[in-house]
Amino acid sequence: MSSKSIILKTGREKSVLHRHPWIFSGAVDQVNGSPQAGETVLVRNASGDLLGSAAFSPASQIRARMWTWDTEETIDEAFFQKRIEKALEFRKGVIPAGETDAYRLIHGESDGLPGLVVDLYGDWLVVQILSCGAEAHRETLVRLLEELIGIGNIYERSDVDVRQLEGLTDRTGVLHGVRPPDPLWIHENGVKFAVDLVKGQKTGFYLDQRANRHRVGQLAESRSVLNCFCYSGGFSLYALMGGAKDVISVDSSAEALNLARLNLQANSLPAQKAEWLQGDVFHVLREMRDRARKFDLIILDPPKFAHTAAQAEKAARGYKDINLLAFKLLNSGGILATFSCSGGVSADLFQKIVAGAALDAGVDARIIDLLRQGPDHSVALNFPEGAYLKGIICQV
Ligand code: SAH
């Protein structure tokens, strides 16, 4: 067991006792033994009582991430094996056989593995290492993933902004096996999607929206649909499968729209019902309002507007703007499916913003469904920050 340790300030052990995995710099009184970035340290309260073990992160405001609250447990290969096995076991219960061949296997803190994200895409694994604690154990983690999951093709996509906060630079490339094909095909609820694991957004696909795409698809029959921030056409394809009259899809990325067109073709869906628009949704919605365009179903699935709680206000203005415009573009009886993946914007706040947008647009709307990320993007009850995606389906 490590002899290096951090001592918390008096009274600052509460969140650790509640099994929250993050220890902020302001809670730390002393660091003993000069631990390196990512090294395991013992965590003690001000009286010296042992609370567990954590990964030390000298550069980050999150100064340490708890590996365990078990004061006997050592952070070694056997520890990581147990945690990975638990995560895999949980997925067996929440992903019905045949639903998809692409889903999240490990979701960081919520799976007891802070800073580690692993997504399965058919015969490939995509790994993201987001904290210096996980970084320090990268060889062990990659070897265990290969052994325990039995998939030999592992690609790294640690090209995410949060690594900078941990003092880490981007890393991408093959970790094991061969380079993924471009594109790789996945199958989700009977829909085929082309995924670019090397250059695509996130780890290649928005796996967290799987159940919500399905739900929205069920509401699309005979409706004219506007899908904003469409990426590779996820919601658009489900809407067409669900019998939509026509679908206009908007995204600013040409690469995303190329994938979307490929996906439409691969699923033998009628090209004349789908229009793909490259543009800025904020402008496109205004233009459509000025031309008095109307739709029966509008989807808003923007990128993260707030990375931290401090940016919530600016994010709120962005959400208000697009939701207000969308409400104005809906026919009577029309449906809005609106999402926020900003961790800094709570479900409560998001609902208030959408309510404010409806008020200013002069429409009455009722909630049909409240949505969240799929269960493979697990949320530990002791880590509410893990629940970042929220959605509201409402009808005017
Ligand atoms: N709904 C998609 C995921 C959307 S992710 C799915 O189910 O797969 C957000 C998308 O918004 C990205 O594809 C990004 O390229 C696009 N985007 C970001 N800012 C934009 C803007 N201002 N206007 C249009 N598209 C934007």
Boltz pocket constraint, residues with backbone or C-beta under 6 A from the ligand:
constraints:
  - pocket:
      binder: B
      contacts: [[A, 201], [A, 205], [A, 206], [A, 209], [A, 213], [A, 228], [A, 229], [A, 230], [A, 231], [A, 232], [A, 233], [A, 234], [A, 235], [A, 250], [A, 251], [A, 252], [A, 253], [A, 256], [A, 279], [A, 280], [A, 281], [A, 282], [A, 301], [A, 302], [A, 303]]
      max_distance: 6.0
